[in-house]
Amino acid sequence: MTEYHFCLNVGGSFAVPLSDEDLLRATDALGEAGCDDCSIGVHGQALELEFDRKGESLQEAIATAIRDVERAGYGVESVRMDRDAVLAVSSV
């Protein structure tokens, strides 16, 4: 399996600025849903989850991350990869 690096932007009804309690609640829910391979940050009014997820393909890695985020009760608004990650995937 290959490890893929990408970000998911997660929307929700978060208070701005995000309270420590909201962030802890999100961290717990995401961890319980299988998102223990991401770091959580705040981007505007959304959470940004930066994943290093293994999969047979990039599509599988992203799809399983989205599934886990949705299982935690959040909705994914967008997927982002930086230039270097895209180039690394295209050379595999």
C-alpha distance (Angstrom), angle and dihedral (degrees) to the residues before:
residue distance angle dihedral
M1 . . .
T2 3.76 . .
E3 3.79 125.1 .
Y4 3.81 114.6 -127.4
H5 3.80 127.5 -162.3
F6 3.82 119.0 -146.5
C7 3.79 141.9 133.3
L8 3.78 130.4 -124.2
N9 3.79 119.2 -157.3
V10 3.76 109.3 -145.4
G11 3.78 122.6 -159.6
G12 3.73 126.9 -155.1
S13 3.74 144.6 135.4
F14 3.76 95.9 -75.3
A15 3.76 122.9 160.4
V16 3.78 113.7 -114.9
P17 2.91 113.8 -99.8
L18 3.78 93.1 32.9
S19 3.79 109.9 -117.3
D20 3.79 121.8 -128.3
E21 3.80 88.2 -117.1
D22 3.83 92.4 54.9
L23 3.79 90.8 48.0
L24 3.81 92.6 49.5
R25 3.81 91.0 47.4
A26 3.82 90.7 50.6
T27 3.81 91.8 46.4
D28 3.80 91.8 52.0
A29 3.81 94.3 45.8
L30 3.80 93.3 47.2
G31 3.81 92.7 46.7
E32 3.80 91.9 50.4
A33 3.81 89.6 49.9
G34 3.82 92.6 55.3
C35 3.80 102.0 -93.2
D36 3.79 94.5 127.8
D37 3.81 90.8 125.3
C38 3.80 97.1 67.8
S39 3.76 139.5 74.7
I40 3.76 118.7 -134.8
G41 3.77 124.7 -134.7
V42 3.78 136.9 164.1
H43 3.79 119.7 -114.4
G44 3.80 113.5 -179.8
Q45 3.79 106.5 -55.7
A46 3.79 94.1 -21.0
L47 3.76 138.3 74.5
E48 3.77 117.6 -114.4
L49 3.78 114.7 -150.2
E50 3.79 114.3 -162.1
F51 3.81 108.7 -158.4
D52 3.78 134.2 -163.3
R53 3.80 96.4 -173.9
K54 3.78 129.7 168.8
G55 3.77 121.5 -135.5
E56 3.77 144.7 146.1
S57 3.82 86.9 -107.0
L58 3.80 139.6 4.5
Q59 3.80 88.8 -106.9
E60 3.81 91.5 55.4
A61 3.80 93.0 47.0
I62 3.81 92.8 51.2
A63 3.82 94.0 42.1
T64 3.80 93.3 51.9
A65 3.81 91.2 46.7
I66 3.82 90.7 51.7
R67 3.81 90.2 47.7
D68 3.80 91.3 51.9
V69 3.82 93.3 46.8
E70 3.81 90.5 50.3
R71 3.81 90.2 47.6
A72 3.83 86.6 57.2
G73 3.80 88.3 57.1
Y74 3.80 100.4 -102.8
G75 3.79 132.5 116.8
V76 3.80 124.0 -129.8
E77 3.80 113.1 -133.0
S78 3.79 100.2 179.7
V79 3.79 146.4 -7.0
R80 3.79 120.8 -133.7
M81 3.78 133.2 -171.5
D82 3.76 125.4 -179.8
R83 3.80 121.2 -125.8
D84 3.81 95.3 -100.6
A85 3.82 92.3 52.0
V86 3.81 91.0 50.5
L87 3.79 91.8 49.3
A88 3.81 91.1 48.0
V89 3.82 91.1 52.7
S90 3.80 93.1 46.3
S91 3.81 91.3 54.8
V92 3.84 94.3 52.2
